[in-house]
């Protein structure tokens, strides 16, 4: 996913060694500390929130994983069916690290803030979010317990214009089954072969099919490729596409 251009963000955070004696983190290094552009951070949290599980017996699935490294803050979320990884370059990394933070609480804090920049400090199983005149502390989970969100490896099998794919999704997604008990019907069959891509969906009562053209099939095997893509993933892809 393309990240917005990196911008330098002023650091208003204090040196932890100079904090008041009433602060529990006096003299201790943070596990992670970043200064974020609030707007860019909110965009990432809203996007990741689309796949955060709302009801689950696993609390870690109600969290987003924050990873700060190499001038980038990565926000990851999954419900074990769909996963998303969002890269935010509008950050200043004070200390690299990772944290697992409740998605709804962090989103609400960032959304209601009026500051242009926010600092996020992780330490002692807490996340402290600071603005110019505000400070919030929320409990964190162990990031090691978060399911892995795999990176994309290798090159794409084929390419298709974003606007064209959005049109094909709109012509087929509505017919996918809504019942979670019919897993194969809960997605859209995508078949790419040669210069053609086909999307097919059904709920057992109606059938929808859409055919389109592939713009670049250089890496596509001769026999083509096919997969059932979950409806939730296609809904997210449809939302992300901004091509005309």
Backbone as CSV, one residue per row, in Angstrom:
resi,resn,N_x,N_y,N_z,CA_x,CA_y,CA_z,C_x,C_y,C_z
1,UNK,0.840,-1.194,0.000,0.000,0.000,0.000,0.870,1.236,0.000
2,UNK,0.552,2.122,-0.859,1.350,3.336,-0.958,1.156,4.215,0.260
3,UNK,2.255,4.709,0.821,2.195,5.570,2.001,2.323,7.019,1.557
4,UNK,1.735,7.965,2.305,1.854,9.372,1.951,3.295,9.833,2.082
5,UNK,3.655,10.920,1.400,5.034,11.409,1.463,5.460,11.698,2.898
6,UNK,6.743,11.434,3.172,7.248,11.646,4.521,7.421,13.129,4.782
7,UNK,7.013,13.563,5.946,7.230,14.943,6.352,7.895,14.943,7.707
8,UNK,8.744,15.917,7.932,9.415,16.026,9.228,8.433,16.577,10.261
9,UNK,8.400,15.939,11.399,7.474,16.338,12.458,8.270,16.799,13.662
10,UNK,7.923,17.959,14.194,8.641,18.480,15.350,8.464,17.616,16.573
11,UNK,9.501,17.484,17.368,9.469,16.662,18.576,9.209,17.548,19.781
12,UNK,7.997,17.397,20.367,7.678,18.160,21.574,7.836,17.307,22.828
13,UNK,8.207,16.032,22.643,8.312,15.158,23.815,9.558,15.510,24.614
14,UNK,9.477,15.276,25.906,10.595,15.570,26.803,11.507,14.364,26.901
15,UNK,12.742,14.615,27.253,13.670,13.540,27.548,13.180,12.800,28.789
16,UNK,13.002,11.429,28.704,12.461,10.694,29.853,13.300,10.824,31.108
17,UNK,14.592,11.084,30.960,15.443,11.189,32.146,15.170,12.472,32.919
18,UNK,14.470,13.441,32.304,14.212,14.716,32.954,12.767,14.850,33.443
19,UNK,12.046,13.775,33.437,10.650,13.850,33.851,10.539,14.014,35.364
20,UNK,9.375,14.401,35.776,9.137,14.617,37.202,9.175,13.298,37.953
21,UNK,9.372,13.409,39.261,9.484,12.197,40.068,8.185,11.437,40.127
22,UNK,7.050,12.097,39.844,5.760,11.414,39.896,5.515,10.520,38.712
23,UNK,6.346,10.578,37.685,6.149,9.744,36.508,6.799,8.394,36.747
24,UNK,6.059,7.322,36.492,6.562,5.981,36.783,7.684,5.564,35.844
25,UNK,7.890,6.326,34.745,8.889,5.923,33.783,10.184,6.701,33.942
26,UNK,10.381,7.396,35.062,11.581,8.198,35.261,12.820,7.316,35.182
27,UNK,13.783,7.762,34.347,15.053,7.078,34.274,15.032,5.781,33.503
28,UNK,13.868,5.386,32.933,13.768,4.131,32.217,13.560,4.412,30.741
29,UNK,14.214,3.642,29.899,14.048,3.802,28.460,12.697,3.245,28.033
30,UNK,12.117,3.882,27.052,10.862,3.385,26.503,11.139,2.170,25.636
31,UNK,10.137,1.268,25.554,10.233,0.152,24.622,10.075,0.655,23.187
32,UNK,9.299,1.723,23.018,9.098,2.318,21.696,8.638,3.752,21.884
33,UNK,9.072,4.642,20.993,8.607,6.019,21.052,8.615,6.606,19.646
34,UNK,7.474,7.159,19.243,7.365,7.775,17.924,6.584,9.082,18.043
35,UNK,6.887,10.011,17.146,6.129,11.247,17.002,5.392,11.154,15.678
36,UNK,4.075,11.315,15.698,3.255,11.055,14.514,2.502,12.300,14.058
37,UNK,2.319,12.414,12.752,1.359,13.341,12.193,-0.025,12.777,12.486
38,UNK,-0.850,13.525,13.223,-2.134,12.985,13.689,-3.028,12.551,12.525
39,UNK,-3.121,13.373,11.483,-3.995,13.045,10.366,-3.589,11.763,9.667
40,UNK,-2.287,11.605,9.421,-1.803,10.398,8.755,-2.009,9.171,9.639
41,UNK,-1.790,9.325,10.937,-2.002,8.221,11.874,-3.465,7.806,11.901
42,UNK,-4.363,8.785,11.908,-5.794,8.480,11.930,-6.201,7.738,10.661
43,UNK,-5.667,8.149,9.502,-5.985,7.452,8.253,-5.608,5.977,8.352
44,UNK,-4.435,5.703,8.900,-3.992,4.325,9.037,-4.843,3.521,10.002
45,UNK,-5.221,4.134,11.118,-6.040,3.427,12.117,-7.440,3.147,11.585
46,UNK,-8.001,4.086,10.833,-9.329,3.873,10.248,-9.281,2.761,9.211
47,UNK,-8.212,2.742,8.427,-8.083,1.694,7.418,-7.911,0.333,8.078
48,UNK,-7.021,0.230,9.048,-6.795,-1.043,9.737,-8.034,-1.483,10.498
49,UNK,-8.817,-0.501,10.976,-10.023,-0.824,11.733,-11.054,-1.602,10.951
50,UNK,-10.939,-1.591,9.623,-11.892,-2.328,8.794,-11.791,-3.833,8.974
51,UNK,-10.655,-4.324,9.463,-10.498,-5.769,9.633,-10.305,-6.169,11.087
52,UNK,-10.332,-5.219,12.009,-10.227,-5.565,13.427,-11.490,-6.294,13.857
53,UNK,-11.330,-7.413,14.533,-12.477,-8.209,14.966,-13.243,-7.473,16.055
54,UNK,-14.567,-7.325,15.868,-15.388,-6.637,16.866,-15.823,-7.572,17.985
55,UNK,-16.049,-8.835,17.639,-16.445,-9.837,18.631,-15.541,-11.043,18.483
56,UNK,-14.772,-11.294,19.506,-13.847,-12.418,19.459,-13.418,-12.782,20.873
57,UNK,-13.199,-14.079,21.131,-12.680,-14.476,22.452,-11.191,-14.201,22.601
58,UNK,-10.543,-13.732,21.523,-9.115,-13.449,21.563,-8.901,-11.940,21.594
59,UNK,-8.539,-11.379,22.744,-8.358,-9.919,22.856,-7.324,-9.355,21.889
60,UNK,-6.323,-10.154,21.510,-5.279,-9.626,20.613,-5.851,-9.265,19.256
61,UNK,-6.956,-9.892,18.852,-7.553,-9.599,17.550,-8.342,-8.295,17.571
62,UNK,-8.525,-7.715,18.750,-9.175,-6.415,18.855,-8.141,-5.292,18.935
63,UNK,-6.898,-5.642,18.640,-5.794,-4.688,18.712,-5.181,-4.453,17.340
64,UNK,-4.418,-3.382,17.247,-3.556,-3.156,16.095,-2.114,-3.279,16.569
65,UNK,-1.291,-3.841,15.709,0.125,-3.968,16.040,0.880,-2.807,15.414
66,UNK,1.580,-2.057,16.240,2.383,-0.936,15.784,3.849,-1.357,15.764
67,UNK,4.501,-1.167,14.630,5.923,-1.499,14.500,6.648,-0.267,13.978
68,UNK,7.579,0.243,14.760,8.341,1.441,14.385,9.764,1.032,14.035
69,UNK,10.141,1.272,12.784,11.493,0.970,12.341,11.758,1.659,11.010
70,UNK,12.986,2.074,10.801,13.443,2.639,9.524,12.539,3.781,9.041
71,UNK,12.264,4.723,9.938,11.481,5.917,9.606,10.054,5.614,9.147
72,UNK,9.546,4.454,9.529,8.192,4.059,9.143,7.467,3.444,10.329
73,UNK,6.204,3.828,10.501,5.334,3.195,11.480,4.363,2.308,10.720
74,UNK,4.440,1.006,10.977,3.558,0.055,10.308,2.415,-0.316,11.243
75,UNK,1.188,-0.219,10.729,-0.015,-0.562,11.481,-0.594,-1.830,10.868
76,UNK,-0.691,-2.893,11.658,-1.179,-4.175,11.153,-2.399,-4.614,11.942
77,UNK,-3.342,-5.243,11.239,-4.554,-5.755,11.883,-5.024,-6.986,11.123
78,UNK,-5.695,-7.890,11.823,-6.245,-9.086,11.189,-7.398,-9.639,12.014
79,UNK,-8.330,-10.302,11.335,-9.393,-11.046,12.029,-9.258,-12.531,11.733
80,UNK,-8.081,-12.952,11.249,-7.724,-14.310,10.860,-8.331,-14.723,9.523
81,UNK,-9.149,-13.853,8.924,-9.648,-14.093,7.572,-8.998,-13.123,6.587
82,UNK,-8.923,-11.874,7.000,-8.318,-10.823,6.194,-7.294,-10.100,7.062
83,UNK,-6.190,-9.727,6.458,-5.157,-8.974,7.172,-4.788,-7.739,6.364
84,UNK,-4.391,-6.689,7.061,-3.986,-5.461,6.396,-2.737,-4.918,7.068
85,UNK,-1.859,-4.340,6.257,-0.637,-3.717,6.753,-0.555,-2.321,6.126
86,UNK,-0.514,-1.305,6.959,-0.520,0.086,6.499,0.774,0.752,6.947
87,UNK,1.488,1.362,6.003,2.765,2.011,6.312,2.598,3.518,6.335
88,UNK,3.015,4.133,7.439,2.935,5.581,7.624,4.347,6.141,7.714
89,UNK,4.715,6.984,6.730,6.051,7.572,6.714,6.097,8.959,7.340
90,UNK,4.958,9.484,7.744,4.928,10.810,8.352,5.145,10.693,9.859
91,UNK,6.272,10.112,10.218,6.593,9.872,11.627,8.056,10.213,11.871
92,UNK,8.348,10.411,13.139,9.728,10.578,13.587,9.982,9.510,14.641
93,UNK,10.872,8.572,14.338,11.139,7.449,15.233,12.178,7.861,16.271
94,UNK,11.753,7.954,17.520,12.681,8.234,18.617,13.312,6.949,19.148
95,UNK,12.526,5.882,19.171,13.031,4.578,19.578,12.236,3.513,18.840
96,UNK,12.933,2.667,18.087,12.264,1.608,17.339,11.714,0.553,18.300
97,UNK,10.641,-0.121,17.878,10.048,-1.158,18.703,8.699,-1.552,18.158
98,UNK,7.965,-2.324,18.944,6.642,-2.761,18.542,5.723,-2.794,19.755
99,UNK,4.417,-2.681,19.466,3.430,-2.670,20.546,2.110,-3.170,20.005
100,UNK,1.293,-3.705,20.898,-0.039,-4.192,20.547,-1.045,-3.400,21.365
101,UNK,-1.811,-2.538,20.684,-2.652,-1.548,21.346,-4.121,-1.756,20.964
102,UNK,-5.060,-1.670,21.921,-6.481,-1.776,21.582,-6.865,-0.794,20.483
103,UNK,-7.415,-1.315,19.389,-7.657,-0.502,18.200,-8.674,0.604,18.448
104,UNK,-9.778,0.272,19.120,-10.843,1.265,19.283,-10.419,2.408,20.199
105,UNK,-9.691,2.088,21.259,-9.264,3.137,22.195,-8.259,4.085,21.540
106,UNK,-7.278,3.513,20.841,-6.285,4.359,20.178,-6.928,5.206,19.091
107,UNK,-7.820,4.617,18.315,-8.509,5.371,17.256,-9.299,6.527,17.824
108,UNK,-10.044,6.289,18.906,-10.874,7.339,19.495,-10.019,8.482,20.041
109,UNK,-8.897,8.150,20.668,-8.006,9.188,21.203,-7.455,10.050,20.073
110,UNK,-6.981,9.391,19.017,-6.391,10.128,17.897,-7.446,10.954,17.170
111,UNK,-8.626,10.396,17.020,-9.684,11.103,16.290,-10.165,12.342,17.036
112,UNK,-10.239,12.282,18.359,-10.752,13.402,19.135,-9.683,14.453,19.439
113,UNK,-8.442,14.139,19.203,-7.368,15.097,19.467,-7.431,16.274,18.494
114,UNK,-6.988,17.431,18.955,-6.945,18.627,18.102,-5.506,19.003,17.761
115,UNK,-4.547,18.208,18.202,-3.134,18.495,17.952,-2.731,18.049,16.552
116,UNK,-1.774,18.747,15.974,-1.238,18.356,14.676,-0.328,17.146,14.789
117,UNK,0.373,17.018,15.913,1.263,15.881,16.133,0.954,15.244,17.485
118,UNK,1.196,13.951,17.567,1.011,13.201,18.805,2.230,12.314,19.016
119,UNK,2.613,12.142,20.262,3.693,11.206,20.578,3.088,9.952,21.189
120,UNK,3.638,8.816,20.829,3.223,7.528,21.387,4.436,6.905,22.058
121,UNK,4.316,6.676,23.360,5.409,6.096,24.140,4.937,4.777,24.738
122,UNK,5.706,3.724,24.531,5.357,2.391,25.015,6.333,1.987,26.106
123,UNK,5.811,1.573,27.250,6.655,1.122,28.346,5.823,0.623,29.497
124,UNK,6.325,-0.370,30.225,5.622,-0.929,31.393,4.215,-1.405,31.054
125,UNK,4.058,-2.044,29.898,2.771,-2.589,29.452,1.708,-1.513,29.260
126,UNK,2.147,-0.282,29.022,1.220,0.830,28.779,1.624,1.568,27.514
127,UNK,0.633,2.192,26.888,0.872,3.122,25.786,0.415,4.493,26.247
128,UNK,1.299,5.463,26.174,0.972,6.831,26.561,0.937,7.694,25.304
129,UNK,-0.225,8.295,25.060,-0.406,9.148,23.890,-0.480,10.591,24.369
130,UNK,0.426,11.422,23.871,0.526,12.795,24.350,0.326,13.796,23.220
131,UNK,-0.457,14.831,23.545,-0.558,15.996,22.698,0.056,17.170,23.438
132,UNK,-0.184,18.365,22.950,0.395,19.538,23.603,-0.182,19.751,24.998
133,UNK,-1.484,19.531,25.134,-2.133,19.735,26.436,-2.943,18.520,26.857
134,UNK,-2.595,17.348,26.373,-3.369,16.152,26.706,-2.441,14.959,26.891
135,UNK,-2.913,13.994,27.662,-2.148,12.781,27.916,-3.109,11.648,28.221
136,UNK,-2.970,10.536,27.527,-3.820,9.367,27.721,-2.928,8.139,27.883
137,UNK,-3.334,7.254,28.774,-2.615,6.010,28.990,-3.568,4.844,28.849
138,UNK,-3.193,3.875,28.016,-4.021,2.678,27.829,-3.125,1.445,27.956
139,UNK,-3.728,0.345,28.389,-2.977,-0.895,28.559,-2.698,-1.530,27.197
140,UNK,-1.579,-2.224,27.113,-1.207,-2.900,25.882,-1.148,-4.411,26.098
141,UNK,-1.154,-5.145,24.982,-1.000,-6.592,25.008,0.415,-6.948,24.569
142,UNK,0.759,-8.204,24.728,2.070,-8.686,24.301,2.085,-8.815,22.777
143,UNK,2.923,-8.051,22.073,2.930,-8.118,20.602,3.339,-9.479,20.059
144,UNK,4.014,-10.288,20.864,4.426,-11.616,20.412,3.220,-12.548,20.223
145,UNK,2.083,-12.196,20.831,0.894,-13.035,20.727,0.042,-12.693,19.503
146,UNK,0.416,-11.649,18.775,-0.367,-11.243,17.611,-0.068,-12.163,16.435
147,UNK,-1.114,-12.628,15.719,-0.872,-13.516,14.571,-0.011,-12.822,13.520
148,UNK,0.858,-13.549,12.849,1.722,-12.922,11.836,0.919,-12.415,10.646
149,UNK,1.276,-11.236,10.170,0.687,-10.679,8.954,1.767,-10.757,7.892
150,UNK,1.650,-11.684,6.935,2.749,-11.916,5.987,2.972,-10.743,5.041
151,UNK,4.216,-10.587,4.641,4.565,-9.605,3.615,4.248,-10.188,2.243
152,UNK,4.111,-9.297,1.269,4.004,-9.755,-0.105,5.393,-10.168,-0.563
153,UNK,5.497,-11.347,-1.156,6.793,-11.838,-1.625,6.750,-12.026,-3.141
154,UNK,7.887,-11.819,-3.786,7.956,-11.998,-5.224,7.240,-10.888,-5.978
155,UNK,6.973,-11.140,-7.251,6.294,-10.181,-8.105,4.861,-10.615,-8.344
156,UNK,4.038,-9.658,-8.735,2.628,-9.934,-8.993,2.483,-10.850,-10.211
157,UNK,1.476,-11.737,-10.175,1.211,-12.619,-11.309,0.685,-11.834,-12.512
158,UNK,-0.104,-10.803,-12.228,-0.651,-9.998,-13.327,-1.032,-8.628,-12.800
159,UNK,-1.321,-7.720,-13.703,-1.731,-6.369,-13.343,-3.049,-6.040,-14.034
160,UNK,-3.870,-5.223,-13.350,-5.147,-4.799,-13.891,-5.401,-3.371,-13.433
161,UNK,-5.989,-2.581,-14.298,-6.284,-1.191,-13.955,-7.225,-1.145,-12.756
162,UNK,-6.911,-0.242,-11.813,-7.707,-0.171,-10.589,-9.174,0.102,-10.843
163,UNK,-9.467,1.054,-11.712,-10.859,1.378,-12.002,-11.606,0.217,-12.630
164,UNK,-10.912,-0.558,-13.472,-11.518,-1.724,-14.117,-11.837,-2.798,-13.090
165,UNK,-10.881,-3.035,-12.169,-11.123,-4.027,-11.117,-12.284,-3.595,-10.233
166,UNK,-12.360,-2.326,-9.916,-13.457,-1.820,-9.088,-14.813,-2.085,-9.753
167,UNK,-14.846,-1.923,-11.070,-16.082,-2.184,-11.814,-16.460,-3.664,-11.744
168,UNK,-15.488,-4.551,-11.902,-15.748,-5.991,-11.854,-16.225,-6.417,-10.467
169,UNK,-15.620,-5.839,-9.428,-16.042,-6.151,-8.065,-17.499,-5.732,-7.855
170,UNK,-17.852,-4.555,-8.334,-19.222,-4.067,-8.191,-20.236,-4.921,-8.908
171,UNK,-19.827,-5.621,-9.965,-20.737,-6.450,-10.748,-20.918,-7.849,-10.173
172,UNK,-20.110,-8.221,-9.197,-20.159,-9.596,-8.692,-20.303,-9.711,-7.174
173,UNK,-19.772,-8.773,-6.425,-19.711,-8.914,-4.974,-21.090,-9.044,-4.340
174,UNK,-22.081,-8.389,-4.897,-23.428,-8.392,-4.308,-24.028,-9.790,-4.235
175,UNK,-23.600,-10.702,-5.108,-24.199,-12.037,-5.162,-23.511,-13.030,-4.230
176,UNK,-22.429,-12.644,-3.580,-21.742,-13.551,-2.651,-22.617,-13.804,-1.439
177,UNK,-22.539,-15.017,-0.895,-23.367,-15.398,0.248,-22.976,-14.624,1.492
178,UNK,-23.960,-14.339,2.331,-23.715,-13.619,3.585,-23.576,-14.574,4.769
179,UNK,-24.092,-15.822,4.626,-24.039,-16.770,5.734,-22.616,-17.278,5.923
180,UNK,-22.117,-17.176,7.147,-20.745,-17.581,7.427,-20.544,-19.091,7.362
181,UNK,-21.632,-19.873,7.355,-21.517,-21.330,7.340,-21.174,-21.860,5.950
182,UNK,-21.329,-21.044,4.927,-21.052,-21.481,3.557,-19.781,-20.774,3.091
183,UNK,-18.646,-21.286,3.551,-17.396,-20.571,3.355,-17.084,-20.356,1.879
184,UNK,-17.262,-21.399,1.039,-16.909,-21.281,-0.374,-17.747,-20.229,-1.079
185,UNK,-18.964,-19.991,-0.581,-19.853,-19.004,-1.188,-19.657,-17.613,-0.587
186,UNK,-18.838,-17.525,0.455,-18.637,-16.232,1.115,-17.608,-15.359,0.415
187,UNK,-17.154,-15.813,-0.742,-16.168,-15.050,-1.483,-16.488,-15.019,-2.956
188,UNK,-15.554,-14.493,-3.717,-15.700,-14.384,-5.168,-14.562,-15.167,-5.813
189,UNK,-14.923,-16.043,-6.744,-13.914,-16.812,-7.469,-13.266,-15.906,-8.512
190,UNK,-11.951,-15.782,-8.423,-11.186,-14.966,-9.368,-10.316,-15.898,-10.201
191,UNK,-10.502,-15.851,-11.513,-9.739,-16.696,-12.440,-9.048,-15.794,-13.456
192,UNK,-7.721,-15.876,-13.508,-6.945,-15.080,-14.458,-6.170,-16.020,-15.359
193,UNK,-6.353,-15.863,-16.663,-5.669,-16.717,-17.631,-5.486,-15.949,-18.924
194,UNK,-4.293,-15.998,-19.463,-4.021,-15.258,-20.682,-4.145,-13.763,-20.447
195,UNK,-5.000,-13.128,-21.216,-5.244,-11.694,-21.082,-6.596,-11.396,-20.453
196,UNK,-7.216,-12.408,-19.843,-8.585,-12.259,-19.351,-8.676,-12.586,-17.866
197,UNK,-9.524,-11.863,-17.174,-9.822,-12.151,-15.771,-11.330,-12.316,-15.620
198,UNK,-11.745,-13.338,-14.889,-13.155,-13.608,-14.635,-13.418,-13.591,-13.140
199,UNK,-14.490,-12.935,-12.735,-14.951,-12.946,-11.352,-16.337,-13.583,-11.329
200,UNK,-16.514,-14.567,-10.433,-17.785,-15.291,-10.337,-18.188,-15.387,-8.876
201,UNK,-19.453,-15.124,-8.604,-19.962,-15.240,-7.234,-21.370,-15.807,-7.256
202,UNK,-21.747,-16.478,-6.162,-23.089,-17.028,-6.027,-23.417,-17.230,-4.556
203,UNK,-24.691,-17.169,-4.245,-25.155,-17.506,-2.898,-26.052,-18.735,-2.929
204,UNK,-26.046,-19.441,-4.056,-26.866,-20.625,-4.206,-28.208,-20.345,-4.864
205,UNK,-28.605,-19.089,-4.898,-29.873,-18.711,-5.531,-29.667,-17.819,-6.751
206,UNK,-28.601,-17.055,-6.746,-28.295,-16.176,-7.870,-26.829,-16.305,-8.214
207,UNK,-26.516,-16.008,-9.463,-25.153,-16.154,-9.959,-24.759,-14.878,-10.700
208,UNK,-23.557,-14.378,-10.403,-23.051,-13.183,-11.075,-21.671,-13.483,-11.644
209,UNK,-21.429,-13.010,-12.863,-20.140,-13.202,-13.513,-19.755,-11.927,-14.246
210,UNK,-18.482,-11.567,-14.152,-17.972,-10.402,-14.863,-16.615,-10.751,-15.456
211,UNK,-16.400,-10.305,-16.690,-15.157,-10.605,-17.395,-14.456,-9.304,-17.749
212,UNK,-13.139,-9.294,-17.588,-12.372,-8.095,-17.884,-11.033,-8.419,-18.506
213,UNK,-10.272,-7.381,-18.808,-8.972,-7.528,-19.456,-7.843,-7.286,-18.462
214,UNK,-6.777,-8.047,-18.607,-5.566,-7.886,-17.810,-4.608,-6.980,-18.573
215,UNK,-4.052,-6.002,-17.888,-3.160,-5.059,-18.561,-1.744,-5.602,-18.711
216,UNK,-1.326,-6.482,-17.803,0.017,-7.055,-17.868,-0.027,-8.458,-17.270
217,UNK,0.216,-9.467,-18.098,0.165,-10.855,-17.634,1.521,-11.529,-17.751
218,UNK,2.591,-10.757,-17.667,3.940,-11.267,-17.874,4.335,-12.396,-16.949
219,UNK,3.880,-12.375,-15.693,4.250,-13.400,-14.719,3.175,-14.471,-14.546
220,UNK,2.131,-14.418,-15.333,1.025,-15.360,-15.192,1.395,-16.716,-15.783
221,UNK,1.205,-17.810,-15.028,1.490,-19.144,-15.583,0.600,-19.435,-16.786
222,UNK,1.034,-20.361,-17.626,0.258,-20.697,-18.820,-1.131,-21.203,-18.466
223,UNK,-1.220,-21.966,-17.366,-2.518,-22.502,-16.948,-3.342,-21.479,-16.176
224,UNK,-2.779,-20.293,-15.959,-3.490,-19.262,-15.215,-3.463,-19.498,-13.719
225,UNK,-4.169,-18.663,-12.984,-4.300,-18.798,-11.531,-5.757,-18.571,-11.146
226,UNK,-6.146,-19.147,-10.017,-7.500,-18.920,-9.535,-7.523,-19.020,-8.017
227,UNK,-8.435,-18.295,-7.415,-8.553,-18.285,-5.954,-9.922,-17.751,-5.576
228,UNK,-10.418,-18.195,-4.430,-11.641,-17.628,-3.867,-11.223,-16.539,-2.894
229,UNK,-11.545,-15.306,-3.234,-11.168,-14.159,-2.404,-12.334,-13.826,-1.475
230,UNK,-12.116,-13.780,-0.155,-13.211,-13.456,0.775,-13.890,-12.136,0.419
231,UNK,-15.200,-12.105,0.590,-15.966,-10.898,0.276,-15.458,-9.696,1.070
232,UNK,-15.050,-9.937,2.312,-14.567,-8.841,3.147,-13.302,-8.220,2.563
233,UNK,-12.436,-9.068,1.998,-11.206,-8.561,1.393,-11.523,-7.725,0.155
234,UNK,-12.478,-8.175,-0.662,-12.842,-7.419,-1.856,-13.521,-6.101,-1.497
235,UNK,-14.299,-6.096,-0.427,-14.915,-4.846,0.024,-13.836,-3.833,0.400
236,UNK,-12.800,-4.311,1.054,-11.700,-3.435,1.446,-10.918,-2.953,0.224
237,UNK,-10.647,-3.854,-0.709,-9.953,-3.478,-1.944,-10.770,-2.433,-2.706
238,UNK,-12.075,-2.654,-2.785,-12.954,-1.715,-3.478,-12.890,-0.322,-2.839
239,UNK,-12.791,-0.300,-1.526,-12.719,0.964,-0.804,-11.372,1.659,-1.028
240,UNK,-10.319,0.889,-1.194,-8.977,1.443,-1.350,-8.725,1.996,-2.749
241,UNK,-9.394,1.448,-3.742,-9.147,1.873,-5.116,-9.698,3.263,-5.346
242,UNK,-8.841,4.166,-5.799,-9.282,5.536,-6.085,-9.032,5.899,-7.553
243,UNK,-8.698,4.893,-8.390,-8.531,5.159,-9.812,-9.884,5.485,-10.442
244,UNK,-9.907,6.315,-11.492,-11.177,6.620,-12.157,-11.728,5.409,-12.885
